[in-house]
Amino acid sequence: MLTGKQKRFLRSKAHHLNPIFQVGKTGVNENMIIQINEALEKRELIKVSILQNCMEEKDEVAASLAEGTNAEVVQIIGNIIVLYKESEDNKQIVLP
């Protein structure tokens, strides 16, 4: 679980990132979770965009992505979800 200070730090890091995944009409599937997990291992901090035609609520999408990848939801703002997961091999971000 992240503290408020850690979330603020990660939000500031994520501000300049662009979303690298999109959740569409079909919602979250197993293949998407595998790919997001691999991206989190390489980058630690990613943004996921939710398209307007997505049938699920953004909170449900964020919860299922976080649960499937064992990541932390840093922020949900608009239709963008910021996810963080500490990398085992490529540790780049040092939390305060």
C-alpha distances in whole Angstrom, upper triangle without the diagonal:
4,7,10,12,10,10,14,14,13,15,18,18,18,21,23,22,24,23,24,24,25,25,28,30,29,25,23,25,24,26,23,20,22,23,19,18,21,20,17,18,21,19,15,15,17,19,20,23,24,28,30,31,28,28,25,23,20,17,19,19,15,14,16,16,12,13,16,14,11,10,7,10,10,13,16,19,23,23,20,17,15,13,11,11,12,15,17,20,20,18,19,16,15,12,14
4,7,8,6,6,10,10,10,12,15,15,15,18,21,20,22,21,23,23,24,24,28,30,30,26,24,26,25,27,24,21,23,23,20,18,21,20,16,18,20,18,14,13,16,17,19,22,23,27,29,31,28,29,25,23,20,18,19,19,16,15,18,17,13,15,18,16,13,11,8,9,8,11,15,18,21,22,19,16,13,12,10,11,11,15,17,20,20,17,17,14,13,9,10
4,5,5,6,9,10,11,12,14,15,16,18,21,21,24,24,25,26,27,27,31,33,33,29,27,29,29,30,27,25,27,27,23,22,24,23,20,21,23,20,17,16,18,19,21,24,25,29,31,33,30,31,28,25,22,20,22,22,18,18,21,20,16,18,21,20,17,14,11,12,10,13,16,18,22,23,21,18,15,14,13,14,14,18,20,23,22,19,19,15,14,10,10
4,5,5,6,9,10,10,12,14,15,16,20,20,23,23,25,25,27,27,30,33,33,29,27,30,30,31,28,26,28,28,24,24,26,24,21,23,24,21,18,16,18,19,21,23,24,28,29,32,29,30,27,24,21,19,22,22,18,19,22,21,18,20,23,21,19,16,13,12,10,11,14,16,20,21,19,17,15,15,14,16,17,20,23,26,24,21,20,16,15,11,11
4,5,5,6,9,10,11,13,14,16,19,20,23,23,25,26,28,28,32,35,35,31,29,32,32,33,30,27,29,28,25,24,26,24,21,22,23,20,17,16,18,19,22,24,26,30,31,34,32,33,30,27,24,22,25,24,21,21,24,23,20,22,25,23,20,17,14,14,11,13,17,18,22,23,21,18,16,16,14,16,16,20,22,24,23,19,18,14,13,9,7
4,5,5,6,9,10,11,12,14,17,17,20,21,22,23,25,26,30,32,32,29,27,29,29,29,26,24,25,25,21,21,22,21,17,19,20,17,14,13,15,17,20,22,24,28,30,32,30,31,28,26,22,21,23,22,19,19,22,20,17,20,22,19,17,14,11,12,9,12,15,17,21,22,19,16,13,13,11,12,12,16,19,21,19,16,15,11,10,6,6
4,5,5,6,9,10,10,12,15,15,18,18,20,21,22,23,26,29,29,26,24,27,27,27,24,22,24,23,20,20,22,20,16,19,20,16,13,11,13,14,17,19,21,24,26,29,26,28,25,22,19,17,20,19,16,17,19,18,15,18,20,18,16,13,10,9,6,8,12,13,17,18,15,13,10,10,9,12,13,17,20,22,20,17,16,12,12,9,10
4,5,5,6,9,10,11,14,15,18,19,21,22,24,25,28,31,31,28,27,29,30,30,27,25,27,26,22,22,24,22,19,21,21,18,15,13,15,15,18,20,22,25,27,30,28,30,27,24,21,19,22,22,18,20,23,21,18,21,24,21,20,16,13,12,8,9,13,13,17,19,16,14,12,13,12,15,16,19,22,24,22,19,17,13,13,10,10
4,6,5,6,9,10,13,14,17,18,20,22,24,25,29,32,32,29,27,30,30,30,27,25,26,25,21,21,23,20,17,19,19,16,13,11,14,15,18,21,23,26,29,31,29,31,29,26,23,22,24,23,20,21,24,21,19,22,24,21,20,16,14,13,10,11,15,16,19,21,17,16,12,13,11,14,14,17,20,21,19,16,14,10,10,8,8
4,5,5,6,9,11,11,14,15,17,18,20,22,25,29,29,25,24,26,26,26,23,21,22,21,18,18,19,16,14,16,16,12,10,8,10,11,15,17,20,23,26,28,26,28,26,23,20,19,21,20,16,18,20,18,16,19,20,18,17,13,11,10,7,9,13,14,17,18,14,12,9,9,8,11,12,14,18,19,17,14,12,9,10,8,10
4,5,5,6,9,10,13,14,16,18,19,21,24,27,28,24,23,26,27,26,23,22,24,22,18,19,21,18,16,18,18,15,13,10,11,11,14,15,18,21,23,26,24,26,24,22,18,18,20,19,16,18,20,18,16,20,21,19,19,15,12,11,7,7,10,11,14,15,12,11,8,10,10,13,15,17,21,22,20,18,15,12,14,12,13
4,6,5,8,10,13,15,18,20,21,23,26,30,31,28,26,29,30,29,26,25,26,24,21,22,23,19,17,20,19,15,14,11,12,13,16,18,21,23,26,29,27,30,27,25,21,21,24,22,19,22,24,21,20,23,25,22,22,18,16,14,11,11,14,13,16,18,15,14,11,13,13,16,17,19,22,23,20,18,15,12,13,12,13
4,6,7,8,11,13,15,18,20,22,26,29,30,27,25,27,28,27,23,23,24,21,18,19,19,16,14,16,15,12,11,8,10,11,15,17,20,23,26,28,27,29,27,25,22,22,24,22,19,21,23,20,19,22,23,20,20,16,15,14,11,12,15,15,18,18,15,14,10,12,11,14,14,16,19,20,17,15,12,9,11,11,12
4,6,5,8,10,12,14,16,19,22,25,26,23,22,24,25,24,20,20,21,19,16,17,18,14,13,16,15,11,10,7,7,7,11,13,16,19,22,25,23,26,24,22,18,19,21,19,16,19,20,17,17,20,21,18,19,15,13,12,9,10,12,12,14,15,11,10,7,9,10,13,14,16,20,20,17,16,13,11,14,13,15
4,6,8,11,14,16,17,20,23,26,27,24,24,26,27,26,23,23,24,22,19,20,21,18,16,19,18,14,14,11,10,9,13,14,17,19,21,25,24,26,25,23,19,20,23,20,18,21,23,20,19,23,24,22,22,18,16,14,12,11,12,11,13,14,11,12,9,12,13,17,18,20,23,24,21,19,17,14,17,16,17
4,7,10,12,15,17,20,23,27,28,25,25,27,28,26,23,23,24,21,19,21,21,17,16,19,17,14,14,11,11,10,13,14,18,20,22,25,25,28,26,25,21,22,25,22,20,23,25,21,21,25,25,23,24,20,19,17,15,14,15,14,16,16,13,14,12,14,15,18,19,20,24,23,20,19,16,15,17,18,19
4,7,9,12,14,17,20,24,25,22,21,23,24,23,19,20,21,18,15,17,17,13,13,16,14,11,12,9,7,7,10,12,15,17,20,23,22,25,24,23,19,21,23,20,18,21,22,18,19,22,22,20,21,17,17,15,14,13,14,14,15,14,11,12,10,12,13,15,17,18,21,21,18,18,15,14,17,18,20
4,6,9,11,14,17,21,22,20,19,21,23,21,17,18,20,16,14,17,17,13,14,17,15,12,14,11,8,6,9,9,13,14,17,20,19,23,22,21,18,20,21,18,17,20,21,18,19,22,22,20,21,18,18,16,15,14,14,13,14,13,10,11,10,12,14,17,19,20,23,23,20,20,18,17,21,21,23
4,6,7,11,13,17,18,16,16,18,19,18,14,15,17,14,11,15,15,12,13,16,15,12,13,10,7,4,5,6,10,11,15,17,16,19,18,18,15,17,18,15,14,17,18,14,16,19,19,17,19,16,16,14,14,13,12,12,13,10,8,9,9,11,13,16,18,19,22,23,20,20,19,18,22,22,24
4,7,10,13,17,17,16,15,16,17,15,12,13,14,11,9,12,12,9,11,14,13,11,13,11,7,6,6,8,11,13,16,18,17,20,19,19,17,19,19,15,15,18,17,14,16,19,17,16,18,16,17,16,16,16,15,16,16,13,11,11,11,11,14,15,18,18,21,21,18,19,18,18,22,22,26
4,7,10,13,14,12,11,12,14,12,8,10,12,9,8,11,12,10,11,15,14,13,14,12,9,7,5,6,9,10,14,15,13,17,16,17,14,16,16,12,13,16,15,11,14,17,15,14,17,15,16,15,16,15,14,15,15,12,10,10,11,11,14,16,19,19,22,22,20,21,21,21,24,24,27
4,6,10,11,9,10,12,14,13,9,12,14,12,10,14,15,13,15,18,18,17,17,15,12,9,6,5,6,7,10,11,10,13,13,14,12,15,15,11,12,15,14,12,15,17,16,16,19,17,18,16,17,16,14,15,14,10,9,10,12,13,16,18,22,22,25,26,24,25,24,24,27,27,30
4,7,8,6,7,9,12,12,9,11,14,12,11,15,16,15,16,19,20,19,19,17,14,11,7,6,5,6,9,9,7,10,10,11,10,13,12,8,10,13,12,10,14,16,14,15,18,17,18,15,17,16,14,15,14,10,10,10,13,14,17,19,22,23,26,27,26,26,26,26,29,28,31
4,6,6,8,10,14,13,11,14,16,15,15,18,20,18,20,23,23,23,23,21,17,15,11,9,7,5,8,6,5,8,9,12,11,15,13,11,13,16,14,13,17,19,17,18,21,20,21,19,21,19,17,17,15,11,13,14,17,18,21,23,26,27,29,30,29,30,30,29,32,32,34
4,5,9,11,15,15,13,16,18,18,17,21,22,22,23,26,27,26,26,24,21,18,14,12,9,8,8,5,4,6,8,11,12,15,14,12,15,17,15,15,19,20,19,20,23,23,24,21,24,22,19,19,17,14,16,16,20,20,24,26,29,30,32,33,32,33,33,33,36,35,37
4,7,8,11,12,11,13,16,16,16,19,21,20,22,25,26,25,25,24,21,19,15,14,11,11,12,9,7,7,9,12,13,16,13,11,15,16,13,14,18,18,16,18,21,21,23,21,24,22,20,21,19,16,17,17,20,20,23,24,28,28,31,32,31,32,33,32,35,34,37
4,6,10,11,9,11,14,14,14,16,19,18,19,22,23,23,22,21,18,16,12,11,9,10,11,9,6,7,7,10,10,12,10,7,11,12,10,10,14,15,13,15,18,18,19,17,20,19,16,18,17,13,14,14,17,17,20,21,25,25,28,29,29,30,30,29,32,31,34
4,7,8,6,7,11,11,11,13,15,16,16,19,21,20,20,19,16,15,11,12,10,12,14,13,10,10,9,11,11,12,10,7,9,10,7,7,11,11,10,12,15,15,16,15,18,18,16,18,18,14,14,13,15,15,17,18,22,22,24,26,26,27,27,27,29,28,31
4,6,5,6,9,10,11,12,15,16,17,19,20,21,21,20,18,17,14,15,14,15,17,15,12,13,12,15,15,16,13,10,13,13,9,9,13,12,10,12,15,16,18,18,21,21,20,22,21,18,18,16,18,17,19,19,22,22,24,26,26,27,28,28,30,30,33
4,5,5,6,9,10,11,13,14,15,17,19,20,20,20,18,18,15,17,16,18,21,19,16,17,16,18,17,18,15,13,14,14,10,10,13,12,8,10,14,15,18,18,22,22,21,24,24,21,20,18,19,17,19,18,21,20,22,23,24,25,27,27,29,29,33
4,5,5,6,9,10,11,13,14,16,17,18,19,19,17,17,15,16,16,18,21,19,17,18,17,20,19,20,17,14,16,16,13,11,14,14,11,11,15,16,19,19,22,23,22,24,24,21,20,18,19,17,19,18,21,20,21,22,22,24,25,26,29,29,33
4,5,5,6,8,10,11,12,14,16,16,16,16,14,13,11,13,13,14,18,17,14,16,15,17,16,17,15,12,13,14,11,9,12,13,10,10,14,14,17,16,19,19,18,21,21,17,16,14,15,14,16,16,19,18,20,21,21,23,23,24,27,27,30
4,6,5,6,9,10,10,12,14,15,14,15,13,13,11,14,14,17,20,19,16,18,16,17,16,16,14,11,11,12,9,7,9,9,6,6,10,11,14,14,17,18,18,20,21,18,16,14,14,12,14,13,16,16,18,19,19,20,22,22,24,24,28
4,6,5,6,9,10,11,13,14,14,15,14,15,14,17,17,20,23,22,19,21,19,21,19,20,18,15,15,15,12,10,12,12,8,8,11,12,16,17,19,21,21,23,24,21,19,17,17,14,15,14,16,15,16,17,17,19,21,22,24,25,28
4,5,5,6,9,10,11,12,13,14,12,13,12,14,16,18,21,21,19,21,20,21,19,20,19,15,15,16,14,11,13,14,11,10,13,13,16,17,19,20,20,22,23,20,17,16,15,13,14,14,16,15,16,17,16,18,19,20,24,24,28
4,5,5,6,9,10,10,10,10,9,10,9,12,14,16,20,20,18,20,18,19,16,17,16,13,12,14,12,8,10,12,9,7,11,10,13,13,15,16,16,19,20,17,14,12,12,9,11,10,13,13,15,16,15,17,17,18,21,21,25
4,5,5,6,9,10,9,11,10,12,12,16,17,20,23,24,21,23,20,21,19,19,18,15,14,14,12,9,10,11,8,5,8,8,12,13,16,17,18,21,22,20,17,14,13,10,10,9,11,10,12,13,13,15,16,17,19,20,23
4,5,5,7,9,10,11,11,14,14,17,19,22,25,25,23,25,23,24,22,22,21,18,17,18,16,13,13,15,12,9,12,12,15,16,18,20,21,23,25,22,19,17,15,13,12,11,12,10,11,12,11,14,15,16,20,21,24
4,5,5,6,7,9,8,10,11,14,17,20,23,24,22,24,23,23,20,21,21,17,16,18,16,13,13,15,13,10,13,12,14,15,16,18,19,21,22,19,16,14,13,11,10,10,11,10,12,12,11,13,13,14,18,19,23
4,5,5,4,6,7,10,11,15,18,21,24,25,22,25,23,22,19,19,19,17,14,16,15,11,11,13,12,9,10,8,11,12,13,15,17,19,21,19,16,13,11,8,7,6,8,7,10,11,10,11,11,12,15,16,19
4,6,6,9,10,14,15,19,21,24,28,28,26,28,26,26,23,23,23,20,18,19,18,14,14,15,14,10,11,10,13,15,16,19,21,23,25,23,20,17,15,11,10,7,7,5,7,8,7,9,10,12,15,16,20
4,6,9,10,13,15,19,22,24,28,29,27,29,27,27,24,25,25,22,20,21,20,17,16,18,17,13,15,13,16,17,17,20,21,23,25,23,20,18,15,13,11,10,10,7,9,8,6,8,9,11,15,17,20
4,6,7,11,13,17,20,22,26,27,25,28,26,26,22,23,23,20,18,20,20,16,15,18,17,14,15,12,14,15,15,17,19,20,22,21,17,15,12,10,9,9,9,8,11,11,8,8,8,9,13,14,18
4,7,10,13,17,19,23,26,27,25,27,25,24,21,21,21,19,16,17,18,14,13,16,15,12,12,9,10,12,12,14,17,19,21,20,16,14,11,8,6,5,6,6,10,10,8,8,8,7,11,11,15
4,7,10,14,17,20,23,25,23,25,23,22,18,18,20,17,14,16,17,13,12,16,16,12,13,10,10,10,9,11,13,15,18,17,13,11,7,6,5,7,8,10,13,14,12,11,10,9,12,12,15
4,7,10,13,16,20,21,19,22,20,19,16,17,18,15,12,15,15,12,12,15,15,12,14,10,11,10,10,11,12,14,15,14,10,8,6,5,7,9,12,12,16,17,14,14,13,12,16,16,19
4,7,10,13,16,18,16,19,18,17,13,14,16,13,11,14,15,12,12,16,16,14,15,12,12,10,10,9,10,11,12,10,7,6,5,6,9,12,15,16,20,20,18,18,17,15,18,18,21
4,7,10,13,15,13,16,14,14,11,13,13,10,9,13,13,10,11,15,14,13,15,13,13,11,12,11,10,11,11,8,6,5,6,8,11,14,17,18,21,22,20,21,20,19,22,21,24
4,6,10,12,10,14,13,13,10,13,14,10,10,14,14,12,14,17,17,16,19,16,16,13,14,12,10,10,9,6,5,6,9,11,15,17,21,22,25,26,24,24,23,22,25,24,27
4,7,8,7,10,9,9,7,11,11,8,10,13,13,12,14,17,17,17,19,17,17,14,15,13,10,11,9,5,6,8,11,13,17,19,23,24,27,29,27,27,26,25,28,27,29
4,6,6,9,10,11,10,14,14,11,13,16,16,15,18,20,20,20,23,21,21,18,19,17,14,13,11,7,9,11,15,17,21,23,26,27,31,32,30,30,29,28,31,30,33
4,6,8,10,10,10,14,15,13,15,18,18,18,20,22,22,23,25,24,23,20,21,18,15,14,11,8,11,14,17,20,23,26,30,31,34,35,33,34,33,31,34,33,35
4,6,9,11,12,15,15,13,16,18,18,18,21,23,22,23,26,25,25,22,23,21,18,17,14,11,14,16,20,21,25,27,31,32,35,36,34,35,34,33,36,35,38
4,6,8,9,12,11,9,13,15,14,14,17,19,18,20,22,21,22,19,21,19,15,16,14,10,13,14,17,19,22,24,28,29,32,33,32,33,32,31,34,33,35
4,7,9,12,10,10,13,15,14,15,18,19,19,21,23,23,23,20,22,20,17,18,15,13,15,16,20,21,24,26,30,31,34,35,34,35,35,34,36,34,37
4,6,8,7,7,10,11,11,12,15,16,16,18,20,19,19,17,19,17,14,16,14,12,14,14,17,18,21,23,27,28,31,33,32,32,32,31,33,32,34
4,5,5,6,9,10,11,12,14,15,17,18,20,19,18,15,17,15,12,13,12,10,12,12,15,17,20,22,26,28,31,33,32,32,31,30,32,30,32
4,5,5,6,9,10,10,12,14,15,16,18,16,15,12,14,11,8,10,9,7,9,8,12,13,17,19,23,25,28,30,29,28,28,26,28,26,28
4,5,5,6,9,10,10,12,14,15,16,14,13,10,12,10,8,11,11,10,11,9,12,13,16,18,22,24,27,29,28,28,28,25,27,25,27
4,5,5,6,9,10,10,12,14,15,14,14,12,15,13,11,14,14,12,13,11,14,14,17,19,22,24,27,29,29,28,29,27,29,27,29
4,5,5,6,9,10,10,12,14,13,13,11,14,13,10,13,13,10,11,9,12,12,15,17,20,22,25,27,26,26,26,25,27,25,28
4,6,5,6,8,10,11,11,10,9,7,10,9,8,11,12,10,9,7,9,8,12,14,17,19,22,25,24,23,23,21,23,22,24
4,6,5,6,8,10,10,10,9,8,11,12,11,14,16,14,13,10,12,10,13,14,18,20,22,25,25,24,24,23,24,22,25
4,5,5,6,8,10,10,11,10,14,14,13,17,18,15,15,12,13,12,14,14,18,20,22,24,24,24,25,24,26,24,27
4,5,5,6,8,8,9,9,12,13,12,16,17,14,13,10,11,9,11,12,15,16,19,21,21,21,22,21,23,22,25
4,6,5,5,5,6,6,10,12,12,16,17,16,14,10,10,7,9,9,13,15,17,20,20,19,20,19,20,19,22
4,6,5,7,9,10,13,15,15,19,21,19,17,14,14,11,12,11,15,16,18,21,21,21,22,21,23,21,24
4,6,8,11,12,15,17,17,20,22,19,18,14,15,12,13,12,15,16,17,20,20,21,22,22,23,23,26
4,5,9,11,14,16,17,20,22,19,17,14,13,10,10,8,11,12,14,16,16,17,18,18,20,19,23
4,7,10,13,15,17,20,22,21,18,15,14,10,9,7,10,11,13,16,17,16,18,17,18,17,21
4,7,9,12,14,17,20,18,15,12,10,6,6,5,8,10,13,16,15,15,16,14,16,15,18
4,6,9,11,15,18,17,14,10,9,6,5,6,9,12,15,18,17,16,16,14,15,13,16
4,6,8,11,14,13,11,7,6,5,7,9,12,15,18,21,20,18,18,16,17,15,17
4,7,10,13,14,11,8,5,6,7,10,12,16,19,21,19,18,17,14,15,13,15
4,6,10,10,8,6,5,7,10,13,16,19,22,24,22,21,20,17,18,16,17
4,7,7,6,5,6,9,12,16,19,21,25,27,25,24,23,20,22,20,21
4,6,5,7,8,12,15,18,22,24,27,29,27,26,24,22,23,21,23
4,6,8,11,14,18,21,24,27,30,32,29,28,27,25,27,25,26
4,7,10,13,17,20,23,25,29,30,28,27,26,24,27,25,27
4,7,10,13,17,20,22,25,26,24,24,22,21,23,22,24
4,6,10,13,17,19,22,24,22,21,20,18,21,19,22
4,7,10,14,16,19,21,19,18,17,15,17,16,18
4,7,10,12,16,18,16,15,15,13,15,14,17
4,7,9,13,15,13,12,12,10,12,11,14
4,6,9,12,11,10,11,10,12,11,15
4,7,9,9,7,9,8,9,10,13
4,6,5,5,8,9,11,12,16
4,6,6,10,12,13,14,18
4,6,9,12,14,16,20
4,6,9,12,14,18
4,6,8,11,14
4,7,10,13
4,6,10
4,7
4
